[in-house]
Structure formats: C-alpha cells, structure tokens
Amino acid sequence: MQKRENQKPTHHDVMPSMAKFLSDLWFEGDFREQPHYLSEIFKRILETDLGDDKDLRSKMMECIKTSEMLAETLEPFSDKQIQKACNKIITA
C-alpha cells in the first residue's frame, strides 16, 4: 500500500497493511516452523556469554512468544485460505 506524500495513514489502512504483512511473511518461508527455529537459535545463544544478558533474554522470549502466537492463530487454516483472506482484505 503506497502512501501519498504528506498524507497520514488512517485506521482504515491498518488491516490492509497487516494483511499484506501476513501474506508476505507467510509465503516468505514456512512460518509454521519459525517458533522452533527461533527456539533453537536462542538456546544456542543462551549457551554463550552473550546469553547472560537479561535484557536480551527477555527480548528473545518475547520473539518466541509472538512467533508462537501467530503460528497458533493461523494453524487451523491452509496456506490457500490464508492467501485468499489476505488478498480479499488487501483489495477491499
């Protein structure tokens, strides 16, 4: 969705933007596996001295939680259903 110069986005722009984001994200790779990938990466980081940073640990846990929530929310739907819904919202 393109913004016109000097035009502020409205609340009506949120859902099409979110739909485009989800569509792009979902079909960029297998998002259903992202929580697992993040967990694996973060576990390895936690085994290093860098993993002792409590602020970093907190951020990593939030990333995993957000990724899990999105994957769980979209789990019941097929890729085709997700793409169709996103396209419908984007073009609305």
C-alpha positions in Angstrom: 0.0 0.0 0.0 1.6 3.3 -1.0 1.2 6.5 1.0 0.6 9.7 -0.8 3.0 12.5 0.0 2.0 14.4 3.2 -0.9 12.1 3.8 -1.1 10.4 7.2 -2.3 6.8 7.3 -5.7 6.3 8.9 -7.1 3.4 10.9 -8.6 2.1 7.7 -5.1 1.5 6.4 -4.2 -0.9 9.3 -6.0 -4.1 8.2 -4.8 -4.0 4.5 -1.3 -3.3 5.7 -1.5 -6.2 8.2 -2.9 -8.5 5.6 0.0 -7.6 3.2 2.4 -8.2 6.0 0.9 -11.6 6.9 0.8 -12.6 3.2 4.4 -11.6 2.6 5.5 -13.2 5.9 3.6 -16.4 5.4 4.8 -17.1 1.9 8.4 -16.0 2.6 9.1 -19.4 4.1 7.4 -22.0 6.3 6.3 -19.7 9.1 4.8 -22.7 10.9 8.3 -23.7 11.8 9.5 -20.3 12.9 8.9 -20.8 16.7 11.1 -23.9 16.5 13.8 -22.1 14.6 13.8 -19.2 17.0 14.0 -21.5 20.0 16.9 -23.4 18.5 18.8 -20.2 17.7 18.1 -18.6 21.1 19.1 -21.8 23.0 22.5 -21.7 21.3 22.9 -18.0 22.2 22.0 -18.7 25.8 24.9 -21.2 26.0 27.3 -18.3 25.3 28.4 -15.4 27.4 26.0 -13.2 25.4 23.2 -15.3 26.8 23.9 -13.9 30.3 22.3 -10.5 29.2 18.9 -10.5 31.0 17.5 -7.8 28.6 18.5 -9.9 25.6 16.9 -13.0 27.2 13.7 -11.1 27.7 13.6 -9.9 24.1 14.3 -13.4 22.8 11.4 -14.8 24.9 9.1 -12.1 23.5 10.1 -13.0 20.0 9.4 -16.7 20.6 6.1 -15.9 22.2 4.9 -13.6 19.3 6.0 -16.2 16.8 4.2 -19.0 18.6 1.0 -16.9 18.9 1.0 -16.1 15.2 1.7 -19.7 14.2 -1.0 -21.0 16.6 -3.6 -18.4 15.4 -3.0 -19.4 11.7 -2.6 -23.2 12.3 -6.2 -24.2 11.6 -6.0 -22.6 8.1 -4.4 -23.8 4.9 -1.9 -21.7 3.0 -4.6 -21.2 0.3 -7.1 -20.0 2.9 -4.6 -17.5 4.4 -3.6 -16.2 1.0 -7.3 -15.8 -0.1 -8.2 -13.9 3.1 -5.2 -11.7 2.8 -5.9 -10.9 -0.8 -9.5 -10.1 0.0 -8.5 -7.6 2.7 -5.8 -6.0 0.6 -8.2 -5.4 -2.3 -11.1 -4.3 -0.1 
